[in-house]
């Protein structure tokens, strides 16, 4: 299967239109099956555009519900909200991200370095895992169910640190998102839902790969990892509301400037800030760069102002505003500025302080805030 993802808004909307017919019951019943890189998959593969907000969550949800109705589109809608939940959860527990960065910065021992090389190059002797490692590096993509199996084998069968596995994913996944990636690895490890680890089971792998793989020797009764101190919950700071003339700074976490809640401010200059995850691959860097370039072109046309390089003095003394950057590289790299939070996030994130159920039950409230029918 061609796993090139053109990182433009137009390409994202075309892809959404192409997969909308499958976002109902076909998605709900088929999304767990991974037919391999050359097979037809029931997942939407919208995440590279959603991750950068080249396509908005509300646009994906609207397309699914209009095509299939709320009941049949429910599973897809819930999966879209998983992304919002994980962003909100990390936003209220930012130390989970800084702790992760500290872990991946530690020099590995010689033994660990050899084990990591075997795992990331696909030479462990576990056929499915080795194929998935090679597929990830070659394509920048893995099926969502496969990501869970891979993480479980990494942590509980190969006994490798979860943070280094999360780093491997974030380096290569073209849809790699700091919150979704970090917290999903923690979920598999039993650190997110404390005490409940995810087990990669041979029968499950055999069933959902249509018998392509039948691994042996997996740890199918994993013991959840443990942390001494849970991360403290922090309150969400308020969003800003700019006024007057401003300079808009774009970043790869939100590249739909046309719909940002900027009014009544007037944008007079636009620039873009590129901040990649640590060790990001050339493919990921190229995707981020292409996405930002597309957004800058659209922003210049929409606001009828120049899009200029980001350097000292680019804003010409104007107050800088930016879309809210969730915890991650963009947030760390942003200069002092006013941050604009979308109604979608303002409605979803306050419910993300514990488990997903809180956000799941708040879905009608979020959709109402977006002016969508449920």
C-alpha positions as CSV (number, residue, x, y, z in Angstrom):
1,X,0.0,0.0,0.0
2,X,1.2,3.5,-0.8
3,X,1.9,5.2,2.5
4,X,2.9,8.6,1.2
5,X,0.9,11.3,2.9
6,X,1.0,14.6,1.0
7,X,1.0,17.2,3.8
8,X,-1.4,19.8,2.5
9,X,-4.9,20.7,3.6
10,X,-6.2,19.9,0.1
11,X,-4.8,16.4,0.2
12,X,-6.2,15.9,3.7
13,X,-9.7,16.9,2.6
14,X,-9.4,14.7,-0.5
15,X,-8.4,11.8,1.8
16,X,-11.3,12.5,4.1
17,X,-13.7,12.5,1.2
18,X,-12.2,9.2,-0.1
19,X,-12.6,7.3,3.3
20,X,-15.9,8.8,4.5
21,X,-17.9,5.9,3.1
22,X,-16.0,3.6,5.4
23,X,-16.4,5.6,8.6
24,X,-19.6,3.9,9.7
25,X,-20.1,0.2,10.5
26,X,-17.2,-0.9,8.3
27,X,-14.9,1.1,10.5
28,X,-16.4,-0.2,13.7
29,X,-16.2,-3.8,12.6
30,X,-13.0,-3.8,10.7
31,X,-10.6,-1.4,12.3
32,X,-8.8,-4.0,14.4
33,X,-7.7,-6.1,11.4
34,X,-4.3,-5.5,10.0
35,X,-4.0,-7.1,6.5
36,X,-0.4,-5.9,6.1
37,X,1.1,-2.9,4.3
38,X,-0.3,-4.1,0.9
39,X,-3.8,-4.8,2.1
40,X,-6.9,-2.7,2.2
41,X,-7.4,-1.5,5.8
42,X,-10.6,-0.3,7.5
43,X,-8.8,2.4,9.5
44,X,-9.2,6.0,8.3
45,X,-5.5,6.9,8.1
46,X,-6.5,10.5,8.7
47,X,-4.2,10.9,11.6
48,X,-1.3,12.6,9.7
49,X,-3.6,15.5,8.8
50,X,-5.5,15.5,12.1
51,X,-2.2,15.5,14.1
52,X,-1.2,18.8,12.4
53,X,-4.8,20.1,12.2
54,X,-4.6,20.4,8.4
55,X,-8.0,18.6,8.8
56,X,-9.9,19.6,11.9
57,X,-11.5,17.1,14.3
58,X,-14.9,18.8,13.7
59,X,-14.5,18.2,9.9
60,X,-13.8,14.5,10.3
61,X,-16.7,14.1,12.8
62,X,-19.1,16.0,10.6
63,X,-18.3,14.0,7.5
64,X,-18.8,10.7,9.3
65,X,-22.0,11.7,11.0
66,X,-23.5,13.3,7.9
67,X,-22.7,10.1,5.9
68,X,-23.7,7.5,8.4
69,X,-25.7,9.2,11.2
70,X,-24.6,9.5,14.8
71,X,-25.2,5.9,15.8
72,X,-23.3,4.2,12.9
73,X,-20.5,6.8,13.1
74,X,-20.2,6.5,16.9
75,X,-17.0,4.4,17.0
76,X,-15.1,6.7,14.6
77,X,-16.3,9.7,16.6
78,X,-15.1,8.2,19.8
79,X,-11.7,7.4,18.3
80,X,-11.3,11.1,17.2
81,X,-12.1,12.1,20.8
82,X,-9.4,9.7,22.1
83,X,-6.9,12.1,20.5
84,X,-8.5,15.1,22.3
85,X,-8.5,13.1,25.5
86,X,-4.9,12.3,25.4
87,X,-3.9,15.9,24.5
88,X,-5.9,17.2,27.4
89,X,-4.6,14.6,29.8
90,X,-1.0,15.4,29.0
91,X,-1.8,19.1,29.1
92,X,-2.8,18.7,32.8
93,X,0.1,16.4,33.6
94,X,3.1,18.0,31.7
95,X,5.6,16.3,34.0
96,X,4.8,13.0,32.1
97,X,6.4,14.6,29.0
98,X,9.4,16.1,30.8
99,X,10.0,12.8,32.6
100,X,9.9,11.0,29.2
101,X,12.4,13.3,27.7
102,X,14.7,12.7,30.7
103,X,14.5,9.0,30.2
104,X,15.3,9.0,26.5
105,X,18.3,11.3,27.1
106,X,20.0,8.7,29.4
107,X,22.9,7.0,27.6
108,X,22.1,3.3,27.3
109,X,24.5,0.6,28.6
110,X,26.3,-1.4,26.0
111,X,24.0,-4.4,26.5
112,X,20.9,-2.2,26.2
113,X,22.3,-0.5,23.1
114,X,22.7,-3.9,21.4
115,X,19.2,-5.0,22.4
116,X,17.8,-1.7,21.1
117,X,19.6,-2.1,17.8
118,X,18.2,-5.7,17.4
119,X,14.7,-4.4,18.1
120,X,14.7,-1.3,15.9
121,X,16.4,-3.0,13.0
122,X,14.0,-6.0,13.1
123,X,16.4,-8.7,14.2
124,X,14.8,-10.1,17.4
125,X,13.7,-13.4,15.9
126,X,10.0,-12.6,16.5
127,X,8.8,-12.6,12.9
128,X,5.8,-10.3,13.4
129,X,7.7,-7.8,15.5
130,X,10.7,-7.7,13.2
131,X,8.5,-7.1,10.1
132,X,6.7,-4.3,12.0
133,X,9.9,-2.6,13.0
134,X,11.1,-2.6,9.4
135,X,7.7,-1.5,8.1
136,X,7.7,1.5,10.5
137,X,11.2,2.6,9.4
138,X,10.4,2.1,5.7
139,X,7.0,3.7,5.6
140,X,6.5,5.9,8.7
141,X,3.4,4.0,9.5
142,X,1.9,1.1,11.5
143,X,-1.7,0.0,11.9
144,X,-3.1,1.2,15.2
145,X,-3.7,-2.3,16.6
146,X,-0.2,-3.3,15.5
147,X,1.2,-0.4,17.4
148,X,-0.3,-1.9,20.6
149,X,1.1,-5.4,19.9
150,X,4.5,-3.9,19.1
151,X,4.6,-1.9,22.3
152,X,3.5,-4.8,24.4
153,X,6.2,-7.1,23.0
154,X,8.8,-4.4,23.3
155,X,8.1,-3.9,27.0
156,X,7.1,-7.3,28.3
157,X,8.7,-9.9,26.0
158,X,11.9,-8.1,25.1
159,X,12.0,-6.2,28.4
160,X,13.0,-2.9,26.9
161,X,12.3,0.5,28.5
162,X,8.9,1.8,27.4
163,X,10.2,5.3,26.9
164,X,12.8,4.2,24.3
165,X,10.0,2.4,22.4
166,X,8.0,5.5,22.5
167,X,11.0,7.4,21.2
168,X,11.4,4.9,18.3
169,X,7.8,5.5,17.3
170,X,7.9,9.3,17.6
171,X,11.1,9.4,15.5
172,X,9.4,7.6,12.6
173,X,5.6,7.8,12.7
174,X,4.4,10.4,10.2
175,X,1.4,11.0,12.5
176,X,3.6,11.0,15.6
177,X,1.9,13.1,18.3
178,X,3.6,13.7,21.6
179,X,0.4,13.1,23.7
180,X,-1.0,10.2,21.8
181,X,2.3,8.5,21.5
182,X,3.6,9.0,25.0
183,X,0.3,8.1,26.8
184,X,-0.4,5.2,24.5
185,X,2.9,3.6,25.4
186,X,2.2,4.3,29.1
187,X,-1.2,2.7,28.7
188,X,0.3,-0.5,27.3
189,X,2.8,-0.5,30.1
190,X,0.1,-0.2,32.7
191,X,1.2,3.2,33.8
192,X,-1.8,5.2,32.4
193,X,-4.5,3.0,33.7
194,X,-2.5,2.0,36.7
195,X,-2.0,-1.7,37.2
196,X,-3.6,-2.8,33.9
197,X,-1.0,-3.7,31.3
198,X,-1.9,-4.6,27.7
199,X,-0.9,-8.1,26.6
200,X,0.0,-9.0,23.0
201,X,-1.5,-12.5,22.7
202,X,-0.6,-14.9,19.9
203,X,-4.2,-15.8,19.2
204,X,-5.2,-12.1,18.9
205,X,-2.3,-11.5,16.5
206,X,-3.1,-14.6,14.5
207,X,-6.8,-13.6,14.2
208,X,-6.3,-10.0,13.2
209,X,-3.5,-10.6,10.8
210,X,-5.5,-13.3,9.0
211,X,-3.0,-15.9,10.0
212,X,0.0,-14.2,8.6
213,X,1.7,-14.4,12.0
214,X,1.6,-17.0,14.8
215,X,4.2,-15.9,17.3
216,X,5.5,-18.0,20.1
217,X,7.2,-17.2,23.3
218,X,5.3,-13.9,24.0
219,X,4.8,-12.8,27.6
220,X,1.0,-13.0,27.6
221,X,0.6,-12.4,31.3
222,X,2.5,-9.1,31.8
223,X,2.8,-7.4,35.2
224,X,2.1,-3.7,34.9
225,X,5.0,-1.4,35.4
226,X,5.0,0.8,38.5
227,X,5.8,4.4,39.3
228,X,6.3,5.7,42.9
229,X,4.7,9.1,42.4
230,X,1.7,9.8,40.2
231,X,2.0,13.0,38.1
232,X,0.2,15.9,39.7
233,X,-2.8,17.3,38.0
234,X,-2.4,20.9,36.9
235,X,-5.2,23.3,36.1
236,X,-5.5,24.5,32.5
237,X,-4.4,28.1,32.2
238,X,-6.9,30.5,30.5
239,X,-6.7,31.2,26.8
240,X,-5.9,34.7,25.5
241,X,-8.1,37.0,23.4
242,X,-6.0,39.3,21.4
243,X,-7.1,42.7,20.1
244,X,-5.7,45.2,17.6
245,X,-3.0,44.4,15.1
246,X,-1.0,41.2,15.7
247,X,1.6,38.9,14.2
248,X,0.5,35.3,13.9
249,X,3.1,32.5,14.5
250,X,2.1,29.1,13.1
251,X,3.4,25.7,14.4
252,X,2.9,22.1,13.3
253,X,0.3,21.3,16.1
254,X,-2.3,23.6,14.5
255,X,-2.1,24.5,10.8
256,X,-5.6,25.7,10.0
257,X,-5.1,29.4,10.7
258,X,-8.3,30.3,8.8
259,X,-10.5,29.0,11.7
260,X,-8.5,30.2,14.7
261,X,-10.5,32.4,17.2
262,X,-8.5,35.5,16.4
263,X,-11.2,38.2,15.9
264,X,-11.4,41.0,16.7
265,X,-7.6,41.2,16.3
266,X,-6.2,41.8,12.8
267,X,-3.3,39.7,11.5
268,X,-0.6,41.8,9.8
269,X,2.3,39.3,9.6
270,X,2.6,35.6,9.6
271,X,5.6,33.3,10.2
272,X,6.1,29.6,10.9
273,X,8.0,27.8,13.7
274,X,9.3,24.3,13.1
275,X,9.9,22.3,16.3
276,X,10.4,18.5,15.7
277,X,10.4,15.7,18.2
278,X,13.8,14.5,19.4
279,X,15.6,12.4,16.8
280,X,12.8,12.9,14.2
281,X,13.5,11.1,11.0
282,X,14.0,12.8,7.7
283,X,10.5,11.7,6.6
284,X,8.8,13.3,9.7
285,X,10.8,16.5,9.3
286,X,9.9,16.7,5.6
287,X,6.2,16.1,6.4
288,X,6.3,18.9,9.1
289,X,8.0,21.3,6.7
290,X,5.6,20.6,3.9
291,X,2.6,21.0,6.2
292,X,3.9,24.3,7.6
293,X,4.6,25.6,4.1
294,X,1.1,24.8,3.0
295,X,-0.4,26.6,6.1
296,X,1.8,29.7,5.5
297,X,0.6,30.0,1.9
298,X,-3.0,29.7,3.0
299,X,-2.6,32.1,5.9
300,X,-1.0,34.8,3.8
301,X,-3.9,34.6,1.3
302,X,-6.5,34.5,4.0
303,X,-5.2,37.4,6.1
304,X,-3.9,39.3,3.0
305,X,-0.5,39.8,4.6
306,X,3.1,38.6,4.1
307,X,4.3,35.2,5.3
308,X,7.9,35.8,6.3
309,X,10.7,33.7,7.8
310,X,10.7,33.3,11.6
311,X,13.7,35.2,12.9
312,X,14.5,38.0,15.3
313,X,12.2,41.0,14.7
314,X,9.9,39.1,12.3
315,X,6.9,40.5,14.1
316,X,8.1,44.2,13.6
317,X,7.0,45.0,17.2
318,X,3.5,43.6,16.9
319,X,2.1,41.4,19.7
320,X,2.6,37.7,18.8
321,X,-0.3,35.3,18.8
322,X,-0.3,31.6,18.2
323,X,-2.6,28.7,18.3
324,X,-2.4,26.8,21.5
325,X,0.4,24.3,21.4
326,X,-0.2,21.3,23.5
327,X,2.6,19.9,25.6
328,X,5.4,18.9,23.3
329,X,8.2,20.4,21.1
330,X,6.1,23.2,19.7
331,X,5.0,24.4,23.2
332,X,8.6,24.4,24.4
333,X,9.9,26.3,21.4
334,X,7.2,29.1,21.3
335,X,8.4,32.5,22.3
336,X,6.4,34.5,24.8
337,X,3.1,35.1,23.1
338,X,-0.7,35.1,23.4
339,X,-2.1,31.6,23.0
340,X,-5.5,30.9,21.3
341,X,-7.3,27.8,22.4
342,X,-10.0,26.4,20.2
343,X,-13.6,25.8,21.6
344,X,-13.1,22.1,20.8
345,X,-10.1,21.9,23.2
346,X,-11.7,24.2,25.8
347,X,-14.7,21.9,25.9
348,X,-12.9,18.6,25.9
349,X,-9.7,19.1,27.9
350,X,-11.3,19.9,31.3
351,X,-12.8,16.4,31.2
352,X,-9.4,14.7,30.6
353,X,-8.0,14.7,34.0
354,X,-8.8,11.0,34.7
355,X,-9.9,8.2,32.4
356,X,-11.4,8.5,28.9
357,X,-14.9,7.8,30.2
358,X,-15.2,11.5,31.3
359,X,-14.4,12.7,27.8
360,X,-16.6,10.1,26.2
361,X,-19.6,11.2,28.2
362,X,-18.8,14.8,27.3
363,X,-18.8,14.3,23.5
364,X,-22.3,15.9,23.1
365,X,-21.1,18.9,25.0
366,X,-18.0,19.3,22.8
367,X,-20.0,18.9,19.7
368,X,-22.5,21.5,20.9
369,X,-19.6,23.9,21.5
370,X,-18.6,23.4,17.9
371,X,-22.1,24.0,16.7
372,X,-22.5,20.4,15.5
373,X,-25.6,18.3,15.9
374,X,-25.3,15.0,17.8
